[in-house]
Every structure is written in C-alpha cells, then in structure tokens.
C-alpha cells in the first residue's frame, strides 16, 4: 500500500471521477487499480473513495459491488457532507431501480433531489435528470419524463457525450409515443438512430430500431413496423417484446406462418428470461387470431390475470377489445361491463402518474 499527501489523493479522486463522467472506462479502470493500492487515512477521503467506486461499479453494471459499498457507507452517513448525501442517495436509487423496485428508487431520488444544488458537475446533474426521466417514464408520467430527458439532453450535447445523447433521444421518443405525439416521437427516435449509427454500437442501434418499430406498430403501420423490428433482430435485439410485436404485425398482414414462428420463438424467450407476463400476452394473441372459439374465455382469463398483477395498461387495452367483441355481438350488458373496466383501468393509470 502507498501513502500520498492529502492534496495528491484528492487530485487522483477528481481525475478518476472525471474519467467516469466522460465514460472513459479503460483509463478509469487503470486509475481504479492505482487507487486500490493507496492507504487512506483521512475519513472524509475514504467516503469520497467509496462513493466514486460506487459510480464506477454502477457504470460497469456491477450492482453487487454497488450494494456492498453502499452498505459500508451507511455506517458513516452521519458524517456525510450534503454533496456526499446526494451521491449516496442517488446510488441507492440507482441500485433500487436496477433491482426493479421503482417505488424505493423514487424515495431515494427524492432524497437526492434535496441536495442537487450542492453538485457542481453539470454532467452529474444531467445523469440525475436522465435517471429521473427513466423512472418517470416507468410510472407513466410521460410529461415529466420528457422534461427530465430534455434537461439531460442539453447538457450531454454540450459535452459531446453522444452515447447519452442517443439515450436521451430514445427516452424523448418513447415518452412522446406514450403521449401519442407521433410526429415528435418519430423525430426523436430517428435522431436516436442517427447517433446510434455514428457511435456504431450494435446494442444502441438495435434498441433504437426496436423503438422505431414500436412507434409504427402503435400507429398500425405494419409494413414499416415489421421492417424496423426485423432490423433490430438483425442487430441482435432478439427478446420476447420484439418477438411479440413481430408476431402481432405479421398476424395483421395475414402472414400467419411468420406470425406463428415469432409466437413460438417469443414463448421460448419468455421461458429463458423467466418472464411471467408475456406468455399470457402471447396466449391472448393466439386467441385473437388463431383460436377464435376460445377468444372470450381466454380474454376473460387474461384480464383477470392482469387485474391481479395491477398491470392496468393491459387491463385497459384487453378490456376494451373484449368490450368491442361483445358490442359486435349485440351483447350490450357484457360490453358495458368491460367498457367500464377499461375506463376504470385508465383512471388507475392516471392515479399512478399523479401519485408519483
């Protein structure tokens, strides 16, 4: 272990954090190794070291290490400066978000927000806005998600962080899509594609292409949707959501063989990912296009499944489809029941947005 003067340690910590802000991972990894060999004696600098190590682990998606460091830091919480409190709560929130505990993530982000004015780095502020935007989008607070993404985008563009710029354009596009602002969504998503091509990172290009496919699917533009979704698949974006959308769009265009292929592929992907939601969506898709004799029974089962999970988006959409089915058969009482359920689910979605 080496011992350095306090000023030199502070310089190295600042350099390490700056490399992380600009996502220069190789150089950050090398400096991290150097930092690991330093004998820290100043308690304040130990806290700084652990917080920057959290930032490093989060950037490299090592959330086991993030949680380990946060547990160690918890014992020193009473000694944090306000600036350190921001980073501590921000990383607690990011860990919770990664663990899919969005409500807990919001609690920590709200705590971090109280200390945001203490933060000098615009890039750290931008990262916080972007993460807030992601969370708001998950809570169906699309206006707020859009606002956060716009704040983050301005800063990331200023510092030419193209990867984060692409991420912001994707988030802006998805939030506009949620608001049915299709022209804006298309503009943002194609900007995301442009940046993804510039970066030449397959995963980002695939994600952007998937989102463009989702945009066209939402507008019932099946040919365009299929083109972009297949483009995403070519670039490695093969998951149960893409498979579901391809199955749906092929069914819409009466290409049943391809639709069935993606339906079967999607179910396999659900199994490998241990996903419980999309097998039901695939079952409902099959009932809608292939198993019309059992359509009513399967849809009732599916709606009950999503009600129990409080997945109100799906309750709203599938209840409306079942209501339309009953209305077409002149079973108006049943149709009214499911229209009411669809409206009730819409209210639940609005409540969720208001609560968060």
C-alpha positions as CSV (number, residue, x, y, z in Angstrom):
1,X,0.0,0.0,0.0
2,X,1.2,3.5,-0.8
3,X,0.7,6.7,1.1
4,X,0.2,10.0,-0.6
5,X,-0.3,13.6,0.6
6,X,-3.9,14.5,1.0
7,X,-3.8,17.0,-1.9
8,X,-2.5,14.3,-4.2
9,X,-5.2,11.9,-3.2
10,X,-7.8,14.5,-3.8
11,X,-6.4,15.1,-7.3
12,X,-6.4,11.4,-8.1
13,X,-10.0,11.1,-6.9
14,X,-11.1,14.1,-9.0
15,X,-9.3,12.6,-12.1
16,X,-11.0,9.2,-11.5
17,X,-14.4,10.8,-11.2
18,X,-13.9,12.9,-14.3
19,X,-13.0,9.9,-16.4
20,X,-16.2,8.2,-15.2
21,X,-18.3,11.2,-16.2
22,X,-16.9,11.0,-19.7
23,X,-17.2,7.2,-19.7
24,X,-13.5,6.6,-20.4
25,X,-13.7,3.2,-18.9
26,X,-10.2,1.8,-19.8
27,X,-8.4,4.8,-18.3
28,X,-10.8,4.7,-15.3
29,X,-10.1,1.0,-14.7
30,X,-6.4,1.7,-14.7
31,X,-6.7,4.6,-12.3
32,X,-9.0,2.5,-10.1
33,X,-6.2,-0.1,-9.7
34,X,-3.9,2.7,-8.6
35,X,-6.5,4.0,-6.1
36,X,-6.9,0.5,-4.7
37,X,-3.2,0.5,-3.7
38,X,-3.5,3.7,-1.7
39,X,-3.5,3.6,2.1
40,X,-6.3,6.0,3.0
41,X,-6.1,7.6,6.5
42,X,-8.4,10.6,6.1
43,X,-12.0,9.5,6.9
44,X,-13.5,12.1,4.6
45,X,-11.4,10.8,1.7
46,X,-12.4,7.2,2.5
47,X,-16.1,8.3,2.0
48,X,-15.1,10.0,-1.3
49,X,-13.3,7.0,-2.5
50,X,-16.2,4.7,-1.8
51,X,-18.7,7.0,-3.5
52,X,-16.6,7.2,-6.6
53,X,-16.1,3.4,-6.5
54,X,-19.9,3.2,-6.4
55,X,-20.1,5.4,-9.5
56,X,-17.5,3.1,-11.2
57,X,-19.4,0.0,-10.3
58,X,-22.7,1.4,-11.5
59,X,-21.2,2.5,-14.8
60,X,-19.9,-1.1,-15.4
61,X,-23.3,-2.6,-14.2
62,X,-21.7,-4.3,-11.2
63,X,-24.6,-3.7,-8.8
64,X,-23.4,-6.4,-6.3
65,X,-20.4,-4.2,-5.8
66,X,-22.6,-1.0,-5.6
67,X,-24.7,-2.6,-2.9
68,X,-21.6,-3.8,-1.0
69,X,-20.1,-0.3,-1.0
70,X,-23.4,1.4,0.0
71,X,-23.7,-1.0,3.0
72,X,-20.2,0.1,4.1
73,X,-21.1,3.8,3.6
74,X,-24.3,3.5,5.6
75,X,-22.2,3.4,8.9
76,X,-20.7,6.8,8.0
77,X,-23.9,8.5,6.9
78,X,-23.9,10.9,9.9
79,X,-20.6,12.3,8.7
80,X,-21.6,13.0,5.1
81,X,-21.4,16.4,3.6
82,X,-24.5,17.5,1.7
83,X,-22.7,16.8,-1.5
84,X,-21.9,13.3,-0.4
85,X,-25.5,12.8,0.6
86,X,-26.6,13.5,-2.9
87,X,-24.3,10.8,-4.4
88,X,-25.2,8.3,-1.6
89,X,-28.9,8.6,-2.2
90,X,-28.5,8.8,-5.9
91,X,-26.6,5.5,-6.0
92,X,-29.1,4.0,-3.5
93,X,-31.9,4.9,-6.0
94,X,-30.0,3.5,-9.0
95,X,-29.5,0.2,-7.2
96,X,-33.2,0.0,-6.3
97,X,-34.1,0.8,-9.9
98,X,-31.7,-1.9,-11.2
99,X,-33.5,-4.3,-8.8
100,X,-36.8,-3.2,-10.3
101,X,-38.0,-1.6,-7.1
102,X,-39.2,1.6,-8.7
103,X,-41.0,2.9,-5.6
104,X,-37.9,2.6,-3.5
105,X,-35.8,4.2,-6.3
106,X,-38.2,7.2,-6.2
107,X,-37.8,7.6,-2.5
108,X,-34.0,7.8,-2.8
109,X,-34.1,10.0,-5.9
110,X,-36.4,12.4,-4.0
111,X,-33.9,12.5,-1.1
112,X,-31.0,13.1,-3.6
113,X,-33.0,15.9,-5.2
114,X,-32.8,17.9,-2.0
115,X,-29.0,18.1,-2.4
116,X,-28.8,18.6,-6.2
117,X,-27.9,22.3,-5.8
118,X,-24.8,21.2,-4.0
119,X,-23.5,19.5,-7.1
120,X,-21.0,21.5,-9.3
121,X,-20.7,19.0,-12.1
122,X,-23.2,19.6,-14.9
123,X,-22.7,16.0,-16.1
124,X,-23.6,14.6,-12.7
125,X,-26.7,16.8,-12.8
126,X,-27.5,15.5,-16.3
127,X,-27.1,11.9,-15.2
128,X,-29.6,12.5,-12.4
129,X,-32.1,14.2,-14.7
130,X,-31.8,11.2,-17.2
131,X,-32.3,8.6,-14.4
132,X,-35.3,10.6,-13.1
133,X,-36.7,10.6,-16.6
134,X,-36.4,6.9,-16.9
135,X,-38.2,6.4,-13.6
136,X,-41.0,8.9,-14.5
137,X,-41.5,7.0,-17.8
138,X,-41.9,3.8,-15.9
139,X,-44.5,5.5,-13.7
140,X,-46.4,6.7,-16.8
141,X,-45.5,10.3,-16.0
142,X,-44.6,11.0,-19.6
143,X,-44.7,14.8,-19.5
144,X,-42.2,14.7,-16.6
145,X,-40.1,12.1,-18.3
146,X,-40.0,14.3,-21.3
147,X,-39.0,17.3,-19.3
148,X,-36.2,15.4,-17.5
149,X,-34.8,14.0,-20.7
150,X,-34.8,17.4,-22.3
151,X,-32.8,18.8,-19.3
152,X,-30.3,16.0,-19.6
153,X,-30.0,16.2,-23.4
154,X,-28.9,19.9,-23.3
155,X,-26.0,19.1,-21.0
156,X,-24.9,15.9,-22.7
157,X,-24.9,17.6,-26.1
158,X,-22.9,20.5,-24.6
159,X,-20.2,18.0,-23.6
160,X,-20.5,15.8,-26.8
161,X,-21.4,12.7,-24.8
162,X,-23.0,11.0,-27.9
163,X,-24.0,7.8,-26.2
164,X,-26.0,9.6,-23.6
165,X,-27.4,11.9,-26.3
166,X,-28.7,8.8,-28.1
167,X,-30.2,7.6,-24.8
168,X,-32.0,10.9,-24.2
169,X,-33.4,10.9,-27.7
170,X,-34.7,7.4,-27.2
171,X,-36.4,8.4,-23.9
172,X,-37.9,11.5,-25.5
173,X,-39.2,9.4,-28.4
174,X,-40.8,6.9,-26.1
175,X,-42.4,9.5,-23.8
176,X,-43.8,11.3,-26.9
177,X,-45.1,7.9,-28.2
178,X,-46.8,7.3,-24.8
179,X,-48.5,10.8,-25.2
180,X,-49.4,9.9,-28.8
181,X,-47.3,12.7,-30.1
182,X,-46.3,10.6,-33.1
183,X,-44.5,13.2,-35.2
184,X,-42.4,14.3,-32.3
185,X,-41.7,10.7,-31.4
186,X,-40.6,9.8,-34.9
187,X,-38.3,12.8,-35.0
188,X,-36.6,11.9,-31.7
189,X,-36.3,8.2,-32.4
190,X,-34.7,8.9,-35.8
191,X,-32.3,11.2,-34.1
192,X,-31.5,8.4,-31.7
193,X,-30.9,6.2,-34.7
194,X,-28.6,8.8,-36.3
195,X,-26.5,9.0,-33.1
196,X,-26.5,5.2,-32.7
197,X,-25.1,4.8,-36.3
198,X,-22.5,7.5,-35.5
199,X,-21.4,5.5,-32.4
200,X,-21.6,2.2,-34.3
201,X,-22.6,0.4,-31.1
202,X,-24.8,-2.5,-32.1
203,X,-26.9,-2.7,-28.9
204,X,-27.8,1.0,-29.1
205,X,-28.6,0.8,-32.8
206,X,-30.8,-2.3,-32.1
207,X,-32.6,-0.6,-29.3
208,X,-33.3,2.5,-31.4
209,X,-34.5,0.3,-34.3
210,X,-36.8,-1.6,-32.0
211,X,-38.3,1.7,-30.7
212,X,-39.0,2.9,-34.3
213,X,-40.7,-0.4,-34.9
214,X,-42.8,0.1,-31.8
215,X,-43.7,3.6,-33.0
216,X,-45.1,2.3,-36.3
217,X,-46.8,-0.7,-34.6
218,X,-48.6,1.7,-32.3
219,X,-49.9,3.5,-35.4
220,X,-51.0,0.3,-37.2
221,X,-48.3,0.8,-39.9
222,X,-47.5,-2.8,-40.1
223,X,-45.1,-2.9,-43.1
224,X,-42.9,-0.2,-41.6
225,X,-43.1,-1.8,-38.1
226,X,-42.0,-5.2,-39.5
227,X,-39.1,-3.6,-41.4
228,X,-37.7,-1.9,-38.3
229,X,-38.3,-4.7,-35.9
230,X,-36.5,-7.1,-38.3
231,X,-33.7,-4.6,-38.5
232,X,-33.5,-4.7,-34.7
233,X,-33.4,-8.5,-34.8
234,X,-30.5,-8.5,-37.3
235,X,-28.5,-6.3,-34.9
236,X,-29.0,-8.7,-32.0
237,X,-32.2,-7.3,-30.4
238,X,-33.9,-10.7,-30.0
239,X,-36.2,-10.6,-27.0
240,X,-39.8,-11.5,-26.1
241,X,-41.1,-8.0,-26.6
242,X,-39.7,-7.8,-30.2
243,X,-41.0,-11.3,-30.9
244,X,-44.4,-10.3,-29.6
245,X,-44.5,-7.2,-31.8
246,X,-43.4,-9.1,-34.9
247,X,-46.0,-11.8,-34.3
248,X,-48.7,-9.2,-33.9
249,X,-47.7,-7.3,-37.1
250,X,-47.4,-10.5,-39.2
251,X,-50.9,-11.5,-38.0
252,X,-52.2,-8.1,-39.0
253,X,-50.8,-8.6,-42.5
254,X,-52.1,-12.2,-42.7
255,X,-48.7,-13.7,-42.8
256,X,-49.7,-16.5,-40.4
257,X,-46.7,-18.7,-40.8
258,X,-44.3,-16.0,-39.9
259,X,-46.6,-14.8,-37.1
260,X,-46.7,-18.4,-35.6
261,X,-42.9,-18.6,-35.9
262,X,-42.4,-15.5,-33.8
263,X,-45.2,-16.6,-31.4
264,X,-43.3,-19.8,-30.7
265,X,-39.9,-18.0,-30.5
266,X,-41.4,-15.5,-28.1
267,X,-42.6,-18.2,-25.7
268,X,-39.2,-19.7,-25.7
269,X,-37.6,-16.3,-25.0
270,X,-40.1,-15.8,-22.1
271,X,-39.1,-19.1,-20.6
272,X,-35.3,-18.4,-20.8
273,X,-35.9,-14.9,-19.3
274,X,-38.3,-16.2,-16.6
275,X,-40.9,-13.7,-17.7
276,X,-44.4,-14.3,-16.4
277,X,-46.3,-11.5,-18.2
278,X,-45.6,-12.1,-21.9
279,X,-46.7,-15.8,-22.0
280,X,-50.2,-14.5,-21.2
281,X,-49.9,-11.8,-23.9
282,X,-48.9,-14.5,-26.4
283,X,-51.9,-16.6,-25.3
284,X,-54.2,-13.7,-25.9
285,X,-52.6,-13.0,-29.3
286,X,-53.2,-16.6,-30.3
287,X,-56.8,-16.4,-29.1
288,X,-57.3,-13.2,-31.1
289,X,-56.0,-14.5,-34.4
290,X,-56.0,-18.3,-34.3
291,X,-58.3,-19.7,-31.6
292,X,-61.4,-17.6,-32.0
293,X,-63.6,-20.3,-30.5
294,X,-61.9,-19.7,-27.1
295,X,-61.4,-16.0,-27.6
296,X,-63.9,-15.0,-24.9
297,X,-62.7,-17.5,-22.3
298,X,-59.0,-16.7,-22.9
299,X,-59.6,-12.9,-22.8
300,X,-61.6,-13.2,-19.5
301,X,-58.7,-15.2,-18.0
302,X,-56.1,-12.8,-19.3
303,X,-57.9,-9.7,-18.0
304,X,-58.2,-11.4,-14.5
305,X,-54.5,-12.2,-14.7
306,X,-53.5,-8.6,-15.3
307,X,-56.0,-7.2,-12.8
308,X,-54.4,-9.4,-10.1
309,X,-51.0,-8.0,-11.1
310,X,-52.3,-4.5,-11.3
311,X,-51.0,-4.1,-14.8
312,X,-53.6,-1.5,-15.6
313,X,-52.3,-0.7,-19.2
314,X,-53.1,-4.3,-20.2
315,X,-56.4,-4.4,-18.3
316,X,-57.4,-1.2,-20.1
317,X,-56.5,-2.4,-23.6
318,X,-57.7,-6.0,-23.4
319,X,-61.0,-5.0,-21.6
320,X,-61.7,-2.6,-24.5
321,X,-61.0,-5.3,-27.1
322,X,-63.4,-7.7,-25.2
323,X,-66.0,-5.0,-24.9
324,X,-65.8,-4.3,-28.6
325,X,-66.3,-8.1,-29.2
326,X,-69.4,-8.2,-27.1
327,X,-70.8,-5.0,-28.7
328,X,-70.3,-6.5,-32.1
329,X,-72.4,-9.5,-31.0
330,X,-75.1,-7.1,-29.6
331,X,-74.4,-8.4,-26.0
332,X,-74.6,-4.8,-24.7
333,X,-74.7,-5.6,-21.0
334,X,-71.4,-7.5,-21.1
335,X,-69.9,-4.9,-23.4
336,X,-70.8,-2.2,-20.9
337,X,-69.2,-4.1,-18.1
338,X,-65.9,-4.3,-19.9
339,X,-66.0,-0.7,-21.2
340,X,-66.5,0.3,-17.6
341,X,-63.5,-1.8,-16.6
342,X,-61.4,-0.3,-19.3
343,X,-62.3,3.2,-18.2
344,X,-61.6,2.3,-14.6
345,X,-58.1,0.9,-15.6
346,X,-57.5,4.3,-17.4
347,X,-58.3,6.1,-14.2
348,X,-55.9,3.8,-12.3
349,X,-53.1,4.7,-14.7
350,X,-53.8,8.4,-14.2
351,X,-53.8,7.9,-10.4
352,X,-50.4,6.2,-10.7
353,X,-49.0,9.1,-12.5
354,X,-50.4,11.6,-10.0
355,X,-49.1,9.7,-7.0
356,X,-45.5,9.6,-8.3
